[in-house]
Amino acid sequence: MIVTAATQLNKKSRANFFLESVEPTQFMKQAKIKINLPYRTRMTVIITNVYGKVVDKMISSVQNAGCYELEFSSEELPRGTYFCHAIADNFSESKELELTK
C-alpha cells in the first residue's frame, strides 16, 4: 500500500504556482514533494511510472493558498523511474523521481 500525507507548511504563498522540489530525487522509501499555491484552488498531484500509468493519486481536492509538503512512500513499488505531476488551474509541472531499492 502506498501511503501519502499532505501538510500545509505555512499559509503564506509566493505569487506563482510551482512544484518547488521533490527531495531526494533518488530515494529508497520516501520522498517529500513541496508545492506552492498562490490562491485557493483545486490541486491534483499524481505519481506515474515511465509508461504513464498512475501509481498514486496523492491529492485531488480544493486547497487554500500556501506552501504544502506531501510525503510519498514507495514501499510496494519496484525500483525504477517515476514522475510527480502537479496540476492546478492553468499550471502543470512534472519532476522525475528515481526509486532505488
FIKOL-441170 format. One record per residue (C-alpha): residue in three letters; z negated, y negated, x. Coordinates in steps of 0.5 Angstrom, whole numbers, plus 500, padded with zeros to 3 digits. Each point is the difference from the previous one (the first is absolute). Example, Ala and Ser with C-alpha at 12.3 -4.5 7.8 and 13.67 -1.06 7.14 Angstrom:
ALA484509525SER502493502
This chain:
MET500500500ILE502493503VAL494495499THR501493500ALA496494499ALA501492499THR495495502GLN501492499LEU498498506ASN500492498LYS502496494LYS504495505SER507502501ARG506497504ALA506496497ASN504506500PHE500508498PHE500504506LEU499507503GLU495498505SER499506504VAL500508500GLU495502505PRO500504504THR508501499GLN499507504PHE494503496MET497507499LYS496500494GLN499493497ALA504493500LYS498493498ILE505496496LYS499493500ILE504496494ASN499492498LEU502498493PRO500492499TYR499501493ARG498504494THR506505499ARG502508500MET499503506THR503507502VAL499504506ILE503507502ILE501504505THR506504501ASN503505505VAL506500504TYR504503494GLY498494496LYS495505496VAL494496497VAL494504503ASP495495498LYS500494495MET494496503ILE499495494SER504497495SER497495496VAL498493499GLN496497506ASN497493501ALA502495505GLY497502507CYS501505506TYR499507499GLU499506504LEU502507498GLU498507503PHE505505501SER497507501SER505505502GLU496507500GLU505504496LEU507497503PRO504503506ARG501496506GLY506496500THR503493499TYR498497493PHE501493497CYS495495497HIS504496495ALA496494497ILE503496493ALA498494497ASP505495495ASN506499505PHE496502506SER501507503GLU499502507SER499507504LYS497502506GLU500507504LEU495505501GLU500506505LEU495505498THR498504506LYS495506499
